[in-house]
Amino acid sequence: MRISDLINLSGKELLVHKSRSALAMLGIVIGIASVILMISIGQAAENYLLSQVASYGSDLVLVANGSGEVQAGPPNIFLKQTLTNKDYKKLKNLSWTRGVSASVITTDLVTFGKTNVFSTISGTSQDELELSNLLIAYGRYLDETDLDSRSRVVVLGQKVAKNLFGEEDPIGKKIKINKLQFRVIGILQKAGTQYFTDMDQIIAMPFTTFFDVYNKNRLQFLTVKTGDIDPNEAKELIRITMRESHNISNPENDLTKDDFSLSTRDDAVESANVIGLILQILLTSIASVSLFVAGIGIMNIMYVNVTERTQEIGLRKAIGAAPGDVLGQFLIESILLTMSAGIAGIVLGVALTWIAIQIILQFQTGWSFVVPLHGVIVAFVFAATVGIVFGYFPARRAAKLRPVESLRYE
């Protein structure tokens, strides 16, 4: 028989048993949709990581707590805190640095009048404005005098200013943080998410003041602007300075013996790529399990079809149908079933991806909707493979049935 005849005959057989075909397709639809969703979310996560790392300047070196090299992502606040104001001053006094920002972060309740909002409280220094490419909408940013005098002054991000004051001018107003009053001296322009922090939801104060308010004496990380010096060369100079500051003797240059870690943007990009790849492989592998289970369901359905149509198969073979024709018909039925389900699964997967990204954006800005072409191709190939592999065994059984025995089957 011609292929077109086999396809036509297979399609009619599937339409005769619509409910059974729909149930068989359901597993493939869910499996394909899961693969599309997981690959897309993995790609979106990788893009988000890379976009956040890209916001970190190429001429910046991050100094964080913990030994070794910093991985992609925000500094780990659960590591032993070793960075101090002394480290900040030493790095600040290096002749070749073009700026040093000190940072320590927490979350706290902020009050103005009867309005209460939770916000990210950032203890930082005056160079943060330039190093993070932030702009002042009105008012001013922190300066060296604020740090030295441990002033209770703050600069607000756009969102927190809007939430606290609405359309009212915040400059000069007093807000309460940890039951202490702070004077608002500036408002930042809208900045979005940078290096995993929503800059519009931030409240910046001198890190020396932060130490007083929260009874701290350690920083979470320092950022050094290298200027004209190559970032990798700057890393080695910073490492020497930090070892001197922490009284670490490490002639063998064993990074695990340091109580701090250094990273440039290139280091973070490399780590982000590895994390993204691992994430995609992991998520795709998990989703593929559902496809395997769905394939077993297809095989069972096809075995039922063969059993129910044993007499039909015997009749066809008795009047001259070759085993290859029978094999082809049942195999094409399986492939049509899985390919149709594959198309439906791709559409469902794209829709679920869009919904998932919208939900994520409610909690974290900076994510983008993306459906990788290779994800669609992989899903479609998976569908075809499932149809061929799991449809072949029932089809082969049908092709091997003997006409006389088939006609007598009840």
C-alpha positions in Angstrom: 0.0 0.0 0.0 1.0 3.6 -0.6 2.1 5.7 2.3 -0.8 8.2 1.6 -3.3 5.3 1.8 -1.8 4.1 5.1 -1.9 7.6 6.6 -5.6 8.0 5.5 -6.5 4.6 6.9 -4.7 5.3 10.2 -6.3 8.7 10.6 -9.8 7.2 10.2 -9.1 4.5 12.7 -8.0 7.1 15.3 -11.1 9.1 14.7 -13.3 6.1 15.3 -12.0 5.8 18.8 -11.8 9.5 19.7 -12.0 9.2 23.5 -9.3 6.5 23.6 -7.1 8.5 21.2 -7.6 11.7 23.3 -6.6 9.9 26.5 -3.5 8.4 24.9 -2.6 11.8 23.6 -3.0 13.5 27.0 0.1 12.0 28.4 2.2 13.1 25.4 0.7 16.6 25.6 1.6 17.0 29.2 5.0 15.5 28.6 5.8 17.8 25.7 4.4 20.8 27.5 6.6 20.0 30.5 9.7 19.8 28.3 8.9 23.1 26.6 8.2 24.7 30.0 11.3 23.5 31.7 13.7 24.3 28.8 12.1 27.8 28.5 12.3 28.5 32.3 15.8 27.2 32.4 16.8 29.5 29.5 14.9 32.4 31.1 16.8 31.8 34.3 20.1 31.7 32.5 19.3 34.9 30.7 18.3 36.5 34.0 21.6 35.5 35.6 23.6 36.8 32.6 21.7 40.1 32.6 22.3 40.7 36.3 26.0 39.8 35.9 26.2 42.1 32.9 25.0 45.0 35.1 28.2 44.5 37.0 30.8 46.7 35.3 33.7 45.0 33.5 36.2 47.2 35.4 34.9 46.1 38.9 36.2 43.5 41.3 33.9 42.1 43.9 35.4 41.3 47.3 33.2 39.0 49.4 33.3 36.9 52.5 34.4 33.2 52.2 37.4 31.6 50.6 38.0 30.8 46.9 36.3 32.5 43.9 32.9 34.1 44.0 30.2 32.2 42.1 27.4 33.8 40.0 24.6 35.2 42.1 24.4 37.5 45.1 27.0 37.3 47.9 26.2 34.6 50.4 25.2 36.3 53.7 25.5 33.0 55.6 29.3 32.8 55.2 31.5 33.9 58.1 31.7 37.7 57.9 35.3 38.9 57.8 35.2 42.2 55.8 35.5 45.3 57.9 35.7 49.1 57.7 39.5 48.7 57.9 39.4 46.7 54.7 37.3 49.4 53.1 39.8 52.2 54.1 42.8 50.2 52.9 41.3 49.6 49.5 40.1 53.1 49.3 43.7 54.4 49.9 45.2 52.4 47.1 46.5 54.9 44.5 45.1 53.1 41.5 41.6 52.5 42.6 38.9 54.8 41.1 36.3 54.1 43.7 35.4 51.6 46.5 31.9 50.8 47.6 31.2 49.0 50.9 27.9 47.1 51.3 25.9 45.4 54.0 22.2 44.6 53.5 19.1 43.6 55.5 15.4 43.8 55.2 13.4 45.8 57.7 10.1 47.6 58.4 10.1 51.3 57.4 7.5 53.7 58.8 6.3 57.2 57.7 3.3 58.4 59.6 0.8 55.5 59.5 2.3 53.9 56.4 4.5 50.8 56.9 6.4 49.0 54.2 9.1 46.4 54.1 12.2 47.5 52.3 15.8 46.5 51.6 18.1 48.5 53.8 21.5 49.0 52.3 24.5 50.2 54.3 26.8 51.6 51.7 29.3 54.4 50.9 29.4 57.4 48.6 31.0 55.6 45.6 28.0 53.2 45.2 26.3 55.8 43.1 28.9 55.7 40.4 29.9 52.1 40.7 26.2 50.9 40.2 25.5 53.6 37.5 22.7 55.1 39.7 21.3 58.6 39.2 19.8 61.0 41.6 16.3 62.1 40.7 16.4 65.0 43.2 18.2 65.7 46.5 21.7 64.3 47.0 23.4 61.0 47.6 25.5 60.0 50.6 28.9 61.7 51.0 32.1 61.1 53.0 30.9 63.4 55.8 27.8 61.2 56.3 30.0 58.2 56.8 32.5 59.8 59.1 29.8 61.4 61.3 27.6 58.3 61.2 24.6 60.4 60.1 21.1 59.1 60.2 20.3 60.1 56.6 18.9 57.9 53.8 18.4 57.9 50.1 15.3 56.2 48.8 14.6 54.1 45.7 11.7 55.0 43.4 9.3 52.3 44.6 9.8 52.8 48.3 9.5 56.5 48.0 6.2 56.1 46.1 4.9 53.6 48.7 5.8 55.8 51.7 5.1 59.3 50.4 2.8 58.9 47.4 3.0 62.2 45.5 4.4 64.1 48.5 7.9 65.5 48.4 10.0 63.3 50.6 13.2 65.5 50.9 13.7 66.5 54.5 11.0 64.3 55.8 11.7 61.8 58.7 11.1 58.1 58.4 11.6 55.4 61.1 13.8 52.4 60.6 14.3 50.0 63.6 12.4 52.6 65.7 15.0 55.3 64.9 14.4 58.4 62.9 16.2 59.1 59.6 16.1 62.1 57.4 15.5 61.7 53.7 18.2 63.5 51.7 17.7 62.1 48.2 15.6 60.0 45.8 17.1 57.7 43.1 16.0 57.6 39.5 14.2 54.4 38.4 17.0 51.7 38.1 15.4 48.3 38.0 17.1 45.2 39.2 20.9 45.2 39.3 23.0 42.2 40.4 20.0 40.5 42.0 18.9 43.6 43.9 15.8 45.7 43.1 17.4 49.2 43.3 13.9 50.8 43.3 13.0 49.1 46.5 16.2 50.0 48.3 16.9 52.5 51.2 20.6 53.5 51.3 22.3 54.8 54.5 26.0 55.1 55.5 27.3 51.7 56.3 28.8 53.2 59.5 25.3 54.2 60.6 24.0 50.7 59.6 26.6 49.2 62.0 25.2 51.4 64.8 21.5 50.7 64.0 21.9 46.9 63.7 24.8 46.4 66.1 27.1 45.1 63.3 30.8 45.5 62.5 31.2 43.4 59.4 30.5 44.1 55.7 29.0 41.6 53.3 31.0 42.7 50.3 33.2 45.4 48.8 33.3 46.6 45.2 36.5 48.1 43.7 36.6 50.1 40.5 39.9 49.3 38.9 40.2 52.1 36.4 42.9 51.6 33.8 44.4 48.5 35.4 43.4 45.1 34.0 40.8 43.5 36.3 42.9 40.3 36.6 46.0 42.3 37.6 43.8 44.3 40.0 42.6 41.1 41.6 46.1 40.1 42.5 46.9 43.5 44.0 43.6 43.5 46.0 44.4 39.9 47.2 47.8 41.1 48.5 46.2 44.1 50.3 43.4 41.9 51.8 45.9 39.3 53.1 47.9 42.1 54.7 44.8 43.6 56.3 43.7 40.2 57.6 47.2 39.1 58.6 47.1 36.0 56.3 50.4 34.4 55.4 49.8 32.5 52.2 53.0 32.3 50.1 51.7 29.3 48.2 48.7 31.4 47.0 46.2 28.7 48.2 42.8 30.5 47.8 41.2 28.1 50.2 43.3 29.6 53.0 42.0 33.1 52.4 38.9 34.3 54.4 37.8 36.4 51.5 37.1 35.8 47.8 37.5 37.9 44.6 35.6 37.9 41.4 35.3 39.9 38.2 32.4 40.0 35.7 34.1 37.5 33.5 34.3 35.0 36.4 30.6 35.6 37.2 29.6 35.2 33.5 31.5 31.9 33.3 29.8 30.6 36.5 26.3 31.8 35.2 26.8 29.9 32.0 27.6 26.7 33.8 24.7 27.2 36.3 22.3 27.8 33.4 23.4 24.8 31.5 23.2 22.5 34.5 19.7 24.0 35.3 18.4 23.3 31.8 19.8 19.7 31.8 18.3 19.0 35.2 14.9 20.5 34.4 14.7 18.8 31.0 15.7 15.4 32.4 12.9 15.7 35.0 10.4 16.6 32.4 11.5 13.8 30.1 10.4 11.3 32.7 6.8 12.3 32.0 7.4 11.6 28.3 8.7 8.1 29.0 5.6 7.4 31.1 3.4 8.8 28.4 5.2 6.5 25.8 4.3 3.5 27.9 0.7 4.6 27.8 0.8 4.9 24.1 2.2 1.4 23.8 -0.5 0.0 26.0 -3.2 1.7 23.9 -1.7 0.3 20.7 -1.5 -3.2 22.2 -5.3 -2.9 23.0 -5.9 -1.7 19.4 -4.1 -4.7 18.1 -6.0 -7.1 20.3 -9.4 -5.6 19.5 -8.6 -5.6 15.7 -7.1 -9.1 15.5 -9.9 -10.4 13.2 -9.6 -7.3 11.0 -5.8 -7.9 10.7 -6.5 -11.6 9.9 -9.0 -10.6 7.2 -6.6 -8.1 5.6 -3.8 -10.6 5.5 -6.1 -13.3 4.1 -7.0 -11.1 1.1 -3.3 -10.2 0.4 -2.1 -7.5 2.8 1.6 -7.9 3.4 3.1 -7.9 6.9 4.8 -4.6 6.1 1.4 -3.0 5.3 0.0 -4.0 8.7 3.2 -2.9 10.5 3.1 0.4 8.6 -0.5 1.1 9.5 -0.1 0.6 13.2 3.2 2.4 13.3 1.7 5.3 11.4 -1.3 5.4 13.8 1.2 5.6 16.7 3.2 8.4 15.0 0.1 10.4 14.1 -1.1 10.1 17.7 2.2 11.3 19.2 2.8 14.0 16.6 -0.7 15.5 17.0 -0.1 15.4 20.8 3.3 16.9 20.2 1.9 20.0 18.4 -0.8 20.4 21.1 1.9 20.0 23.8 4.1 22.7 22.2 1.2 25.2 22.1 0.4 24.4 25.7 4.0 24.6 26.8 4.4 28.0 25.2 1.2 29.2 27.0 2.4 27.8 30.3 5.8 29.4 29.9 4.2 32.8 29.4 2.0 32.4 32.4 5.0 31.2 34.5 7.1 34.3 33.5 4.2 36.6 34.4 3.9 35.0 37.8 7.7 35.3 38.4 7.6 38.9 37.4 5.2 39.6 40.2 8.0 38.7 42.7 11.2 39.5 40.7 11.8 41.9 37.9 14.3 41.4 35.1 12.9 38.1 33.8 12.0 37.8 30.1 9.7 35.5 28.2 11.7 33.2 25.9 10.9 29.9 24.2 14.2 28.5 22.7 13.9 27.1 19.2 16.0 24.1 20.2 13.5 23.4 22.9 10.6 23.2 20.4 12.8 21.0 18.1 13.7 18.7 21.0 10.1 18.4 22.1 9.0 17.6 18.5 11.7 15.0 18.0 10.8 13.5 21.4 7.2 13.1 20.2 8.2 11.4 17.0 10.7 9.2 18.8 8.1 8.1 21.3 5.6 7.3 18.5 8.2 5.2 16.7 9.8 3.4 19.6 6.6 2.7 21.6 4.5 2.1 18.6 6.8 -0.3 16.9 6.4 -3.3 19.3 2.6 -3.4 19.1 2.8 -2.9 15.3 5.3 -5.7 15.0 3.0 -8.0 17.0 0.2 -7.1 14.6 2.3 -7.8 11.6 3.3 -11.3 12.9 -0.3 -12.5 13.5 -1.2 -15.5 11.3 -4.4 -15.0 9.2 -6.1 -18.3 10.2 -5.5 -17.8 13.9 -6.6 -14.1 13.7 -9.8 -14.9 11.9 -10.7 -17.5 14.7 -9.9 -15.0 17.5 -12.7 -13.9 19.7 
